[in-house]
């Protein structure tokens, strides 16, 4: 990292943290992540042709903080998680139906409302598998710029609307805006325990990369620490300030996705993203209600599990709501895996890039 990049990163994180503080005082749901996201997006809007030109957020920094989130979720593992193993076969069947319905509905939205060509609509409509969608879409002749914006907006709209919607539904702010504290208080955490958290995150990340786990920076530390916690070998406490810092980093990096986006393009894509996400959330809510009747799992946990955001972002929301974050993370990893399988199979069968509008 150059000195210029280091200084810009430090300045960006400072203003994003300020945005998080303001969002917390304003009682915004998920204030640290959403405040940082909005602040970062505004910075891009004003400075993308100036200070932020040719700037890229340092991904090792983001990866490091996401491993901390994985460790934190792993510490929430309990015997209750093992008790839910019986619902996995049913969940996988229902999830397959959700993926097909969500993808098919999105293709119709992007084709007939957005006017996208066949390949761009097909790969913009996947309810997960962001990088796979972009790579396969590029190979099929899709408009990669539109496809990329649409996929990132899917995550951003979900991350923004789900906490806000839950706040309206529950009648009070959710997450850290409501005073929910994830992890033990800073006074109870010693330096040695923080070092152990860092080591667990690093080892989990290394193992995830070795066996090529999806969203490995989150799932590797999660599975490692979760397994050790369930077995009774360790009992870690991650302080709230570290989780808040991780949310600021994730929010800042998400906001930078707006670099290079024109206002005309953003308005069109944002409108389509709201329509697409609204459809998927309504579909997910209906399926979550049905699953609740069949399994007895909390509706809130199931709703977050079917929300088509990123694994990291949805896990943060579950963590802030104390909504079985380990189970939600597991469900989202399964969603990503099944979406990639569905996308790969349909690409070979339908060949969406062969016929253009």
N, C-alpha and C positions, 0 to 999 in steps of 0.2 A: 504494500500500500504506500503510495506517495505521500509526501507531507501535505500536499493540497487535498488529496482525498481524505486523509486523516482529519484535517481541520474542518472540512465540509461535513464529514460524518459526525464529528463532535458537536458542531453547531446545529446540525439537523436534529440530532437526538435531544439537544438542550431545548430547542423550540418545540419539539414533539412532546417532551416531558411537560413543558409549560402548558401545551394544549391539553394534555392529560389531566393536569391539575385543574385547569379551568372547566373541563368537562365534568370532573368530579364535583366541583362546587355547584355546577349547573344540574347535578343529579342525572346526568346522561347515563344510560345503561352501558356497561362495559367501558367506563370512561377512559382507562389508560390506553386501551387498544384503539377505540373509536376516536378519541381525542387526538392521538398520535396520527392516525390515518388521515383525518380531515386536515390537520396541520400540514402534514407532508404533501397531500394533494394540492393544497393552496400554495405551498412553496414551489411546487412544480409549475403551477399555473403562472406564477409571477417570475420565476427565475430559471425556467428551462432553457431559455436562450441567453442566459447570463451565467451566474455563478454555478448553476447545476448542469450546464451544458457539458456533455460527454462524461458526466459523473455516473458511476454505478455503485449501488449500495454494496458494501463488502459482505458477500455471502457467508464467509467463515464466522463473522460476528452473529449473523442471524441464525446460522446452524448451531452455534454454541449455546445461544439462549433457548432455542427450541429443544435442545437436549435437556436443559433444566426443566422445561415444562414436562417432557417425557418422564424424568425422574419424579417430579411432583405427582403426576398421575399414577405412576407406579406405586408410590407410597400410599395411595388410596385403595389399593387392592385389598380385598377382604374375602373371607370364605363365601360371602354372598355371590361373588363373581362366579365361583365354581358351581354354585347352585343354579345358575342361569344357563348352564351348558345344555340342558334339555330343550331349551327353546331355539337353539341354533339351527337345527334342520328346518323348522317352520320359518324362522327368520330368513334363511337363505332362499327358500321358495318364494316368499312374499317379496323379498328384495329383488329377485330376478324380475318379477312382474312390475315392480316399481320402476326399475331401470328401463325396461322396454316401453312402458307407458310414458315415462318422463321424456325419454329420447324421441319417441315418435311424436308426441305433442309439441316438443320444441322444434322439431324439423318443420312441422306445419306452420308454426308461428314465424320462424325465420324465413320460410319460403314464401308464404302468402301474405304476411304482414310486413316483414322486412324486405321482401323482394330479393333475397340472397339467391345466388346460383345454387345448384343441387349439392355440390361438394361442400361449399362454405356453410350452408344450412345444416348439412348432416354432421359435420365435425364441430360446429358451434353449439349443437344441441345436446351433446353428451353431458350427463349429470355427474361428471367426475373424470378422472384420467386426463388432467389438463395437458401435461407434456406429451402424452401419447396422442391426444387429439390434435395437437399442433403439428407434431411430426408426421402423422399419417395424413393429415389435411394438406400439408405442404406437398407431400408426395403425390396426392390425388389432384393437385391443381387448384385447391381452395385459395381464397384471398387470405393470406396468412395474417396480414395486419388486422383485418376485420375479425378473423377467427380468434386471434390472440386477445384483442380488446374484449370481445364478447365472453371469452372464457374467464378472464380476470374479473370482469364486471360481475359475472355469476357469483364468484366468491365474495366480492366486496358488497354486493347487494344483500346476500344472505347474512354476512357478518353484521351488516348495519341494521337490517330489518328484523332479524330474529330476536335480539335482545330488546329492541324497541317494542316489538309486538308483544313479547312476554311481559314487559313492564305494564303495558296497557291492559293486558288480559288479567294479570295478577293484581293490578291496582297499586303497585308500588315499584320503585326501581329495582332492577335485578343486577346481580354481580357485585363488583366492588363498590358501585354507587350506593348499594343498599347496606353497605357495611360488612359484606361477606368477606371473611379473611381466609384465604387458602394458605395452609401451612402454619407453622407455629410462629409466635411473636418473635421478633428479632432478638429480644433479650434472652430467649431460651436456646438460641442457636450459637454454638461455639465455632471457632475457626476450623477446628478439626472436622466438624460435621460438614461445613461448607466444602472443605477439601474432598471429603468422601462423596459429596453430591457431584462435584466436578469430575472425580475419577469414575464414578458410576456412569455419568453421562458420556464420558469419553470411551469407556469400554463398551457400553451399549451401542454407541454409534459405530465403533469399529466392527463389532459383531454383525450389526445390521448391514453394513457395506459388504462384509465378507459373504453373507448369504443372500444379499440383494433384496432386503425387505422393502416393500413400498413405504414411502414416507419414513425412511430409516432413521433420520435424525430424531424423530419423535418416537417411533415404535420400538426401536432398538433399546434405548434406555428404559422405556416403559415396560417392556417385557422382561428385561433383566431385573430391574428393581421390583417389579410386581411379583415375579417368581420368588425372589429372595424374601420379600415381605410376607407372601403367603406361607412360605416355608418356615418363617419365624427367625431367619438368620439376621435380619437387619430391621431397624426401625428409624427411618430418617425423617427429619423435619425440615422442610424448605421454607424460609421466611417469606412473608408476604411481599416485602420490598423487592425480592428477587423475581417473583412472579409478575409484579407490576412492571419491573424493568424489561422482562421478556415480552410483555404485551406491548410496551412502547416500541421495542425494536421491531416486532412483527408488524405493528401498525405503520411505522415509518417506512418499512420496505414495501408494504402493500400500496401506500399512497404514491410511491415513486413509479408505480406501474402506469400512471397517467402521462408519463414523459412522451412527447411526440404526438399526443392526441390533440386534434383540432376540436374547437367547440362544436362545429357542425357534426363531426363524426361522433363526438361524445354524446350529444343530445340524442342522436338517432340510436346509438348503441345502448345508451342508458335506458331509454324508453322500452326497447326490446328486452333488455335484461330484467327490468321490473316486471314486464308481462310474463316472461319465461319463468322467472323465479316465483312469481305469484302463483302460476300454474303448478309448479313443482311442490311448493309449500302446501297448497291446498290438497294436492294429491297425497303428499306425505302425511298431512294431518288426518285425512280420511283413513289411510292405511294404519296410522298409529292408533287411532281410535279402535279400529277392528282388532288390531294386535293386542291392545289392552284388554278387550273383552275375552280374548282367547288365552292370554298368558298371565294376566294380572300385573304385568310390569307397569310402572308409572307412566302415564301419558306423556309427561314432560320429557322423560328419558327417551321414549320412542320418537317423539316429535323431533328432538335434536338429532337423533340417530338418522332420521330420514331427510333432514335438511341438507341440501346439496352444496355445502360449503367445503372449504379445504379441511383436511384431517386436523391440522394444527389449530386452525381457527375455531372449529367446532368443539375440539377438545378443551380449548381455553374457555369457551362459553359454558360447557358442562362443568368444568372445574370451578368456575366462579359461582355457578348455581348449586354446587354440591349435588349434581344430578348424575350420580354413578359415572364419573368421568372415565374410569377404566373400561366399563362396558360400552359407553358411547364411542370411545376410541376404537375398540375392537370392531364394533358395527361399521364404523366409517372405513376402517382398513378393508373390511370385506366388501363394502360398497365400491371402493376404488378398484379392487382386484376384479370383481365381477363386471364392472363397467369396462375395464380394459379388455377382458375376455369377450364381452359382447361387441365392443367396438372392432376388435380384430376379426372376429368371425363375420360380422356384417360387412366389413370392408372387403373381405374376400368373396362373399356371396353376392352383395349388391353392387360392388364396384362403383361407388357414388361419383368418382371422378371421371367416369367414361362419357357421361352425357351432361353437358353444361346447358344452363338456361340461356 
